[in-house]
Amino acid sequence: MPQHTARTARTRLPAGVWALGFVSLFMDVSSEMIHALLPVFLTSVLGASAAMVGLIEGVGEATASFAKPFSGWLSDRLGRRKALIVIGYGLGALSKPFFALAPTASWVLAARFSDRVGKGMRGAPRDALVGDLTPEAVRGAAYGLRQSLDTVGAFAGPLLAMGLMVLYAGDFREVFWTALIPGAVAVAILILAVHEPGRQRADRQVRPPIRWREIGSLSGAFWAVLAVGTIIGLARFSEAFLILRAQDSGLQPAAVPLVLVVMNVVYAVSAYPAGALADRRDPRYILAAGLAVLIAADVILALAPGIGTVLVGVGLWGLHMGLTQGLLAALIARHAPAALRGSAFGLFHLVSGVAVLAASLLAGALWDWGGPQATFTCGAALSAIGLLSALAVLRAPATGPGPPAPDR
């Protein structure tokens, strides 16, 4: 009996980890309620162009990518994490009314910028706090729980948005106001239920988030992964264009969140098996398979005659995400030495942010010029370049790439 009790204690996840998981769930619900409707709101209510949609999405995602490496370093430097996490989630919650009040696309841009600053500020300290709270024996389970609850939010937010669009007779602004509620719940849970471990002494010798003089010592294999990841980032523009494509095919505004539901379901189902397979097989071929799937998705989305075919393309897009996103992070972790791993991921996030911004601007400009066919045809061409690069540049590893990074 004592041994059983000890074993149970060792495997029980701390209450703070569960609380952080539900914080992520509620904030994801809040954000996805808006994100699932935002492209259609911008184009049909505010009269924005596809290029403006691309600018807003690109700036938003780039902002989050730029903030992540610095917020993690700052939490190490301060020796405290919860304050930064509260500020990050608070910014996310406070941005929601500005979407509902927005009279112009520029207001939406400012709200999206604030929301993504919050995401970048909270992400790394939150994941570090999960590690601080959790015994090493159950740390994998802790990060898995957070990822699972994140995925629940990614499903529930668009589904809830669909129901509310019916309830509110297609009033986007009422849905955006309602999104404030789960955001506020997330902040309340964080403040009341998450307790940080005893104050840590800040290390006076903490290194800056990126030591540029040491970046040159990273291996050629790392730079190859970074190059391929950049090309993939250019090919995989914002999911906002999937939503616009569905609307262009006749999907009613109340149903457009279905696009993100389909994508995230396929993404969630495929990500873990793809990662497990990469532990036993050459990851280059899994990455190449993911890019081949993206080419197929782009071709289908460029030529799709109706909404049913568009949703097939969206499902393939989600499969591509499952095959490539965790694997890229795992390859970065494998090819960066432990002493420089934080800097390597910081550089990866910075370059990825620039690629997402450029891709979304290009996708929007092509949409305004030649419609969805031009946007997705260009995406297929860039995906083909990424596929050839992955096969030609990446080297076959002697072993699998190791476990993926915990952040999605």
DOTORRO-277737 format. One record per residue (C-alpha): residue in three letters; residue number from 1; x, y, z. Coordinates in nm, 2 decimals. Example, Ala and Ser with C-alpha at 12.3 -4.5 7.8 and 13.67 -1.06 7.14 Angstrom:
% residues 2
<'Ala',1,<1.23,-0.45,0.78>>
<'Ser',2,<1.37,-0.11,0.71>>
This chain:
% residues 408
<'Met',1,<0.00,0.00,0.00>>
<'Pro',2,<0.27,0.26,0.08>>
<'Gln',3,<0.45,0.18,-0.25>>
<'His',4,<0.12,0.23,-0.44>>
<'Thr',5,<0.06,0.56,-0.26>>
<'Ala',6,<0.41,0.68,-0.34>>
<'Arg',7,<0.37,0.58,-0.71>>
<'Thr',8,<0.04,0.77,-0.73>>
<'Ala',9,<0.19,1.08,-0.58>>
<'Arg',10,<0.48,1.07,-0.83>>
<'Thr',11,<0.24,1.05,-1.12>>
<'Arg',12,<-0.02,1.31,-1.01>>
<'Leu',13,<-0.01,1.64,-1.20>>
<'Pro',14,<0.00,1.95,-0.98>>
<'Ala',15,<-0.32,2.15,-0.96>>
<'Gly',16,<-0.14,2.45,-1.10>>
<'Val',17,<-0.07,2.26,-1.42>>
<'Trp',18,<-0.43,2.18,-1.46>>
<'Ala',19,<-0.52,2.54,-1.39>>
<'Leu',20,<-0.28,2.66,-1.66>>
<'Gly',21,<-0.42,2.41,-1.90>>
<'Phe',22,<-0.77,2.55,-1.85>>
<'Val',23,<-0.64,2.91,-1.88>>
<'Ser',24,<-0.51,2.81,-2.22>>
<'Leu',25,<-0.84,2.64,-2.31>>
<'Phe',26,<-1.06,2.94,-2.23>>
<'Met',27,<-0.83,3.20,-2.39>>
<'Asp',28,<-0.81,2.98,-2.71>>
<'Val',29,<-1.19,2.97,-2.71>>
<'Ser',30,<-1.20,3.34,-2.68>>
<'Ser',31,<-0.94,3.40,-2.96>>
<'Glu',32,<-1.07,3.14,-3.20>>
<'Met',33,<-1.43,3.28,-3.17>>
<'Ile',34,<-1.29,3.60,-3.33>>
<'His',35,<-1.03,3.45,-3.55>>
<'Ala',36,<-1.27,3.22,-3.72>>
<'Leu',37,<-1.49,3.51,-3.83>>
<'Leu',38,<-1.24,3.79,-3.87>>
<'Pro',39,<-1.15,3.76,-4.24>>
<'Val',40,<-1.52,3.77,-4.34>>
<'Phe',41,<-1.59,4.05,-4.10>>
<'Leu',42,<-1.31,4.25,-4.25>>
<'Thr',43,<-1.41,4.20,-4.61>>
<'Ser',44,<-1.79,4.20,-4.59>>
<'Val',45,<-1.85,4.45,-4.30>>
<'Leu',46,<-1.55,4.68,-4.31>>
<'Gly',47,<-1.48,4.66,-4.68>>
<'Ala',48,<-1.12,4.56,-4.64>>
<'Ser',49,<-0.92,4.42,-4.93>>
<'Ala',50,<-0.76,4.08,-4.92>>
<'Ala',51,<-0.42,4.25,-4.91>>
<'Met',52,<-0.53,4.42,-4.58>>
<'Val',53,<-0.64,4.09,-4.44>>
<'Gly',54,<-0.29,3.95,-4.53>>
<'Leu',55,<-0.13,4.25,-4.36>>
<'Ile',56,<-0.33,4.21,-4.04>>
<'Glu',57,<-0.27,3.84,-4.02>>
<'Gly',58,<0.10,3.87,-4.11>>
<'Val',59,<0.17,4.15,-3.86>>
<'Gly',60,<-0.02,3.96,-3.59>>
<'Glu',61,<0.17,3.63,-3.63>>
<'Ala',62,<0.51,3.80,-3.68>>
<'Thr',63,<0.45,4.00,-3.36>>
<'Ala',64,<0.39,3.69,-3.15>>
<'Ser',65,<0.70,3.52,-3.30>>
<'Phe',66,<0.92,3.83,-3.23>>
<'Ala',67,<0.81,3.85,-2.87>>
<'Lys',68,<0.85,3.48,-2.76>>
<'Pro',69,<1.23,3.46,-2.73>>
<'Phe',70,<1.25,3.78,-2.53>>
<'Ser',71,<0.97,3.71,-2.29>>
<'Gly',72,<1.12,3.37,-2.19>>
<'Trp',73,<1.45,3.53,-2.13>>
<'Leu',74,<1.29,3.81,-1.92>>
<'Ser',75,<1.11,3.57,-1.70>>
<'Asp',76,<1.45,3.40,-1.63>>
<'Arg',77,<1.61,3.73,-1.56>>
<'Leu',78,<1.34,3.84,-1.32>>
<'Gly',79,<1.31,3.51,-1.15>>
<'Arg',80,<0.93,3.54,-1.17>>
<'Arg',81,<0.70,3.41,-1.44>>
<'Lys',82,<0.34,3.47,-1.33>>
<'Ala',83,<0.34,3.85,-1.37>>
<'Leu',84,<0.44,3.82,-1.73>>
<'Ile',85,<0.18,3.55,-1.79>>
<'Val',86,<-0.09,3.76,-1.64>>
<'Ile',87,<0.01,4.06,-1.85>>
<'Gly',88,<0.01,3.85,-2.16>>
<'Tyr',89,<-0.33,3.70,-2.10>>
<'Gly',90,<-0.46,4.03,-1.98>>
<'Leu',91,<-0.36,4.20,-2.31>>
<'Gly',92,<-0.53,3.91,-2.50>>
<'Ala',93,<-0.86,3.96,-2.30>>
<'Leu',94,<-0.85,4.34,-2.32>>
<'Ser',95,<-0.81,4.34,-2.70>>
<'Lys',96,<-1.14,4.16,-2.75>>
<'Pro',97,<-1.37,4.47,-2.72>>
<'Phe',98,<-1.17,4.66,-2.98>>
<'Phe',99,<-1.26,4.39,-3.24>>
<'Ala',100,<-1.63,4.45,-3.15>>
<'Leu',101,<-1.60,4.83,-3.16>>
<'Ala',102,<-1.38,4.85,-3.47>>
<'Pro',103,<-1.51,5.10,-3.73>>
<'Thr',104,<-1.22,5.04,-3.97>>
<'Ala',105,<-0.96,4.78,-4.06>>
<'Ser',106,<-0.69,4.99,-3.89>>
<'Trp',107,<-0.87,4.93,-3.56>>
<'Val',108,<-0.87,4.56,-3.62>>
<'Leu',109,<-0.49,4.58,-3.70>>
<'Ala',110,<-0.43,4.75,-3.37>>
<'Ala',111,<-0.64,4.50,-3.18>>
<'Arg',112,<-0.47,4.21,-3.35>>
<'Phe',113,<-0.13,4.35,-3.27>>
<'Ser',114,<-0.22,4.39,-2.90>>
<'Asp',115,<-0.37,4.03,-2.89>>
<'Arg',116,<-0.05,3.89,-3.05>>
<'Val',117,<0.18,4.09,-2.82>>
<'Gly',118,<0.00,3.92,-2.54>>
<'Lys',119,<0.04,3.58,-2.69>>
<'Gly',120,<0.41,3.63,-2.74>>
<'Met',121,<0.46,3.77,-2.39>>
<'Arg',122,<0.28,3.48,-2.22>>
<'Gly',123,<0.38,3.18,-2.42>>
<'Ala',124,<0.74,3.11,-2.31>>
<'Pro',125,<0.70,3.20,-1.94>>
<'Arg',126,<0.38,2.99,-1.93>>
<'Asp',127,<0.56,2.68,-2.07>>
<'Ala',128,<0.85,2.75,-1.83>>
<'Leu',129,<0.62,2.77,-1.54>>
<'Val',130,<0.47,2.43,-1.63>>
<'Gly',131,<0.82,2.29,-1.60>>
<'Asp',132,<0.88,2.47,-1.27>>
<'Leu',133,<0.56,2.33,-1.12>>
<'Thr',134,<0.60,1.97,-1.25>>
<'Pro',135,<0.82,1.69,-1.12>>
<'Glu',136,<1.04,1.56,-1.40>>
<'Ala',137,<0.88,1.21,-1.39>>
<'Val',138,<0.55,1.36,-1.52>>
<'Arg',139,<0.67,1.66,-1.72>>
<'Gly',140,<0.58,1.50,-2.05>>
<'Ala',141,<0.23,1.44,-1.93>>
<'Ala',142,<0.21,1.80,-1.81>>
<'Tyr',143,<0.30,1.94,-2.15>>
<'Gly',144,<0.08,1.69,-2.32>>
<'Leu',145,<-0.22,1.80,-2.11>>
<'Arg',146,<-0.16,2.17,-2.20>>
<'Gln',147,<-0.14,2.08,-2.57>>
<'Ser',148,<-0.46,1.88,-2.55>>
<'Leu',149,<-0.66,2.15,-2.37>>
<'Asp',150,<-0.52,2.40,-2.63>>
<'Thr',151,<-0.66,2.18,-2.90>>
<'Val',152,<-1.00,2.16,-2.73>>
<'Gly',153,<-1.01,2.54,-2.74>>
<'Ala',154,<-0.92,2.54,-3.11>>
<'Phe',155,<-1.22,2.32,-3.17>>
<'Ala',156,<-1.47,2.48,-2.93>>
<'Gly',157,<-1.41,2.84,-3.03>>
<'Pro',158,<-1.51,2.81,-3.40>>
<'Leu',159,<-1.80,2.58,-3.30>>
<'Leu',160,<-1.93,2.83,-3.05>>
<'Ala',161,<-1.89,3.11,-3.30>>
<'Met',162,<-2.11,2.92,-3.54>>
<'Gly',163,<-2.38,2.88,-3.29>>
<'Leu',164,<-2.37,3.24,-3.18>>
<'Met',165,<-2.39,3.36,-3.54>>
<'Val',166,<-2.71,3.18,-3.57>>
<'Leu',167,<-2.84,3.30,-3.23>>
<'Tyr',168,<-2.74,3.66,-3.31>>
<'Ala',169,<-2.87,3.65,-3.66>>
<'Gly',170,<-2.53,3.70,-3.82>>
<'Asp',171,<-2.42,3.99,-3.60>>
<'Phe',172,<-2.04,3.97,-3.59>>
<'Arg',173,<-2.00,4.24,-3.33>>
<'Glu',174,<-2.23,4.05,-3.08>>
<'Val',175,<-2.01,3.74,-3.12>>
<'Phe',176,<-1.69,3.95,-3.06>>
<'Trp',177,<-1.84,4.10,-2.74>>
<'Thr',178,<-1.93,3.75,-2.62>>
<'Ala',179,<-1.57,3.64,-2.68>>
<'Leu',180,<-1.47,3.87,-2.39>>
<'Ile',181,<-1.63,3.63,-2.14>>
<'Pro',182,<-1.41,3.32,-2.18>>
<'Gly',183,<-1.11,3.56,-2.20>>
<'Ala',184,<-1.20,3.71,-1.87>>
<'Val',185,<-1.25,3.36,-1.72>>
<'Ala',186,<-0.90,3.27,-1.83>>
<'Val',187,<-0.75,3.56,-1.66>>
<'Ala',188,<-0.95,3.50,-1.34>>
<'Ile',189,<-0.84,3.13,-1.32>>
<'Leu',190,<-0.48,3.24,-1.37>>
<'Ile',191,<-0.49,3.50,-1.09>>
<'Leu',192,<-0.68,3.29,-0.84>>
<'Ala',193,<-0.57,2.93,-0.91>>
<'Val',194,<-0.21,2.94,-1.03>>
<'His',195,<0.05,2.99,-0.76>>
<'Glu',196,<0.42,3.03,-0.85>>
<'Pro',197,<0.69,2.83,-0.67>>
<'Gly',198,<0.90,3.01,-0.42>>
<'Arg',199,<1.08,3.32,-0.55>>
<'Gln',200,<1.39,3.23,-0.75>>
<'Arg',201,<1.71,3.43,-0.74>>
<'Ala',202,<1.77,3.60,-1.07>>
<'Asp',203,<2.09,3.49,-1.23>>
<'Arg',204,<2.31,3.80,-1.27>>
<'Gln',205,<2.50,3.62,-1.55>>
<'Val',206,<2.18,3.53,-1.75>>
<'Arg',207,<2.27,3.55,-2.12>>
<'Pro',208,<2.08,3.77,-2.36>>
<'Pro',209,<1.80,3.59,-2.56>>
<'Ile',210,<2.02,3.57,-2.87>>
<'Arg',211,<2.40,3.59,-2.86>>
<'Trp',212,<2.47,3.69,-3.22>>
<'Arg',213,<2.84,3.62,-3.20>>
<'Glu',214,<2.77,3.25,-3.12>>
<'Ile',215,<2.51,3.20,-3.38>>
<'Gly',216,<2.78,3.15,-3.64>>
<'Ser',217,<2.90,2.84,-3.45>>
<'Leu',218,<2.57,2.65,-3.52>>
<'Ser',219,<2.60,2.36,-3.75>>
<'Gly',220,<2.53,2.34,-4.12>>
<'Ala',221,<2.25,2.10,-4.04>>
<'Phe',222,<2.08,2.37,-3.83>>
<'Trp',223,<2.11,2.63,-4.11>>
<'Ala',224,<1.96,2.38,-4.35>>
<'Val',225,<1.66,2.32,-4.13>>
<'Leu',226,<1.62,2.69,-4.09>>
<'Ala',227,<1.63,2.75,-4.46>>
<'Val',228,<1.37,2.48,-4.53>>
<'Gly',229,<1.15,2.61,-4.25>>
<'Thr',230,<1.17,2.96,-4.40>>
<'Ile',231,<1.06,2.83,-4.74>>
<'Ile',232,<0.77,2.64,-4.58>>
<'Gly',233,<0.67,2.95,-4.39>>
<'Leu',234,<0.66,3.14,-4.72>>
<'Ala',235,<0.44,2.87,-4.87>>
<'Arg',236,<0.20,2.84,-4.57>>
<'Phe',237,<0.03,3.18,-4.54>>
<'Ser',238,<-0.24,3.26,-4.29>>
<'Glu',239,<-0.54,3.04,-4.24>>
<'Ala',240,<-0.75,3.35,-4.30>>
<'Phe',241,<-0.72,3.28,-4.67>>
<'Leu',242,<-0.88,2.94,-4.62>>
<'Ile',243,<-1.17,3.11,-4.46>>
<'Leu',244,<-1.20,3.36,-4.75>>
<'Arg',245,<-1.18,3.07,-5.00>>
<'Ala',246,<-1.47,2.90,-4.83>>
<'Gln',247,<-1.67,3.22,-4.83>>
<'Asp',248,<-1.58,3.26,-5.20>>
<'Ser',249,<-1.72,2.91,-5.26>>
<'Gly',250,<-2.06,3.00,-5.11>>
<'Leu',251,<-2.02,2.91,-4.74>>
<'Gln',252,<-2.25,3.14,-4.54>>
<'Pro',253,<-2.09,3.37,-4.28>>
<'Ala',254,<-2.25,3.18,-3.99>>
<'Ala',255,<-2.08,2.86,-4.11>>
<'Val',256,<-1.73,2.98,-4.20>>
<'Pro',257,<-1.58,2.88,-3.86>>
<'Leu',258,<-1.63,2.52,-3.98>>
<'Val',259,<-1.31,2.57,-4.18>>
<'Leu',260,<-1.10,2.60,-3.87>>
<'Val',261,<-1.28,2.31,-3.71>>
<'Val',262,<-1.20,2.08,-4.00>>
<'Met',263,<-0.84,2.20,-4.01>>
<'Asn',264,<-0.78,2.16,-3.64>>
<'Val',265,<-0.94,1.82,-3.61>>
<'Val',266,<-0.71,1.68,-3.88>>
<'Tyr',267,<-0.41,1.86,-3.74>>
<'Ala',268,<-0.47,1.72,-3.39>>
<'Val',269,<-0.53,1.36,-3.51>>
<'Ser',270,<-0.22,1.35,-3.73>>
<'Ala',271,<0.04,1.54,-3.52>>
<'Tyr',272,<0.12,1.27,-3.27>>
<'Pro',273,<0.14,0.98,-3.51>>
<'Ala',274,<0.36,1.18,-3.74>>
<'Gly',275,<0.60,1.27,-3.45>>
<'Ala',276,<0.61,0.90,-3.33>>
<'Leu',277,<0.69,0.79,-3.69>>
<'Ala',278,<0.97,1.04,-3.72>>
<'Asp',279,<1.13,0.88,-3.41>>
<'Arg',280,<1.17,0.55,-3.62>>
<'Arg',281,<1.20,0.68,-3.98>>
<'Asp',282,<1.41,0.93,-4.17>>
<'Pro',283,<1.23,1.26,-4.08>>
<'Arg',284,<1.32,1.41,-4.42>>
<'Tyr',285,<1.07,1.19,-4.59>>
<'Ile',286,<0.79,1.28,-4.34>>
<'Leu',287,<0.87,1.65,-4.40>>
<'Ala',288,<0.86,1.59,-4.77>>
<'Ala',289,<0.53,1.40,-4.74>>
<'Gly',290,<0.39,1.70,-4.55>>
<'Leu',291,<0.50,1.94,-4.83>>
<'Ala',292,<0.35,1.70,-5.10>>
<'Val',293,<0.02,1.72,-4.91>>
<'Leu',294,<0.04,2.10,-4.90>>
<'Ile',295,<0.09,2.11,-5.28>>
<'Ala',296,<-0.22,1.89,-5.32>>
<'Ala',297,<-0.41,2.12,-5.08>>
<'Asp',298,<-0.31,2.43,-5.27>>
<'Val',299,<-0.40,2.28,-5.61>>
<'Ile',300,<-0.74,2.17,-5.48>>
<'Leu',301,<-0.81,2.51,-5.32>>
<'Ala',302,<-0.71,2.68,-5.64>>
<'Leu',303,<-0.94,2.47,-5.86>>
<'Ala',304,<-1.22,2.37,-5.62>>
<'Pro',305,<-1.56,2.41,-5.79>>
<'Gly',306,<-1.76,2.41,-5.46>>
<'Ile',307,<-1.75,2.41,-5.08>>
<'Gly',308,<-1.73,2.03,-5.05>>
<'Thr',309,<-1.40,2.03,-5.24>>
<'Val',310,<-1.27,2.33,-5.06>>
<'Leu',311,<-1.32,2.15,-4.73>>
<'Val',312,<-1.12,1.86,-4.87>>
<'Gly',313,<-0.84,2.10,-4.94>>
<'Val',314,<-0.87,2.25,-4.59>>
<'Gly',315,<-0.85,1.90,-4.44>>
<'Leu',316,<-0.53,1.84,-4.64>>
<'Trp',317,<-0.39,2.17,-4.51>>
<'Gly',318,<-0.45,2.04,-4.16>>
<'Leu',319,<-0.27,1.72,-4.24>>
<'His',320,<0.02,1.91,-4.37>>
<'Met',321,<0.04,2.10,-4.04>>
<'Gly',322,<0.03,1.77,-3.84>>
<'Leu',323,<0.32,1.63,-4.05>>
<'Thr',324,<0.55,1.93,-4.05>>
<'Gln',325,<0.51,2.17,-3.76>>
<'Gly',326,<0.62,1.96,-3.46>>
<'Leu',327,<0.88,1.79,-3.68>>
<'Leu',328,<1.05,2.12,-3.77>>
<'Ala',329,<1.07,2.21,-3.40>>
<'Ala',330,<1.22,1.87,-3.33>>
<'Leu',331,<1.48,1.91,-3.60>>
<'Ile',332,<1.58,2.25,-3.46>>
<'Ala',333,<1.62,2.09,-3.12>>
<'Arg',334,<1.83,1.80,-3.26>>
<'His',335,<2.07,2.02,-3.45>>
<'Ala',336,<2.13,2.29,-3.20>>
<'Pro',337,<2.37,2.23,-2.90>>
<'Ala',338,<2.21,2.25,-2.56>>
<'Ala',339,<2.40,2.56,-2.47>>
<'Leu',340,<2.26,2.75,-2.77>>
<'Arg',341,<1.92,2.58,-2.80>>
<'Gly',342,<1.73,2.88,-2.67>>
<'Ser',343,<1.91,3.12,-2.91>>
<'Ala',344,<1.85,2.87,-3.19>>
<'Phe',345,<1.47,2.87,-3.12>>
<'Gly',346,<1.47,3.24,-3.08>>
<'Leu',347,<1.63,3.28,-3.43>>
<'Phe',348,<1.39,3.03,-3.57>>
<'His',349,<1.09,3.22,-3.44>>
<'Leu',350,<1.22,3.55,-3.57>>
<'Val',351,<1.28,3.42,-3.92>>
<'Ser',352,<0.95,3.24,-3.91>>
<'Gly',353,<0.78,3.56,-3.81>>
<'Val',354,<0.93,3.75,-4.11>>
<'Ala',355,<0.83,3.46,-4.34>>
<'Val',356,<0.47,3.46,-4.22>>
<'Leu',357,<0.45,3.84,-4.26>>
<'Ala',358,<0.59,3.82,-4.62>>
<'Ala',359,<0.37,3.53,-4.71>>
<'Ser',360,<0.05,3.69,-4.59>>
<'Leu',361,<0.13,4.02,-4.77>>
<'Leu',362,<0.20,3.83,-5.09>>
<'Ala',363,<-0.11,3.61,-5.06>>
<'Gly',364,<-0.33,3.92,-5.01>>
<'Ala',365,<-0.18,4.10,-5.30>>
<'Leu',366,<-0.21,3.80,-5.53>>
<'Trp',367,<-0.58,3.75,-5.42>>
<'Asp',368,<-0.66,4.11,-5.51>>
<'Trp',369,<-0.48,4.07,-5.84>>
<'Gly',370,<-0.59,3.73,-5.96>>
<'Gly',371,<-0.83,3.59,-5.70>>
<'Pro',372,<-0.79,3.26,-5.50>>
<'Gln',373,<-0.64,3.08,-5.80>>
<'Ala',374,<-0.34,3.31,-5.81>>
<'Thr',375,<-0.28,3.29,-5.43>>
<'Phe',376,<-0.30,2.91,-5.40>>
<'Thr',377,<-0.11,2.85,-5.73>>
<'Cys',378,<0.18,3.05,-5.59>>
<'Gly',379,<0.15,2.86,-5.27>>
<'Ala',380,<0.18,2.53,-5.46>>
<'Ala',381,<0.49,2.65,-5.64>>
<'Leu',382,<0.66,2.76,-5.32>>
<'Ser',383,<0.57,2.43,-5.16>>
<'Ala',384,<0.73,2.25,-5.45>>
<'Ile',385,<1.05,2.45,-5.39>>
<'Gly',386,<1.03,2.35,-5.02>>
<'Leu',387,<0.99,1.99,-5.11>>
<'Leu',388,<1.29,1.98,-5.33>>
<'Ser',389,<1.49,2.17,-5.07>>
<'Ala',390,<1.40,1.93,-4.79>>
<'Leu',391,<1.51,1.63,-5.00>>
<'Ala',392,<1.83,1.80,-5.13>>
<'Val',393,<1.96,1.99,-4.83>>
<'Leu',394,<1.86,1.81,-4.51>>
<'Arg',395,<2.09,1.52,-4.41>>
<'Ala',396,<1.96,1.18,-4.30>>
<'Pro',397,<2.00,1.14,-3.92>>
<'Ala',398,<2.15,0.84,-3.76>>
<'Thr',399,<1.86,0.85,-3.51>>
<'Gly',400,<1.52,1.01,-3.48>>
<'Pro',401,<1.50,1.39,-3.43>>
<'Gly',402,<1.40,1.36,-3.06>>
<'Pro',403,<1.09,1.49,-2.89>>
<'Pro',404,<0.92,1.79,-3.03>>
<'Ala',405,<0.91,2.12,-2.85>>
<'Pro',406,<0.61,2.16,-2.62>>
<'Asp',407,<0.48,2.48,-2.76>>
<'Arg',408,<0.24,2.46,-3.05>>
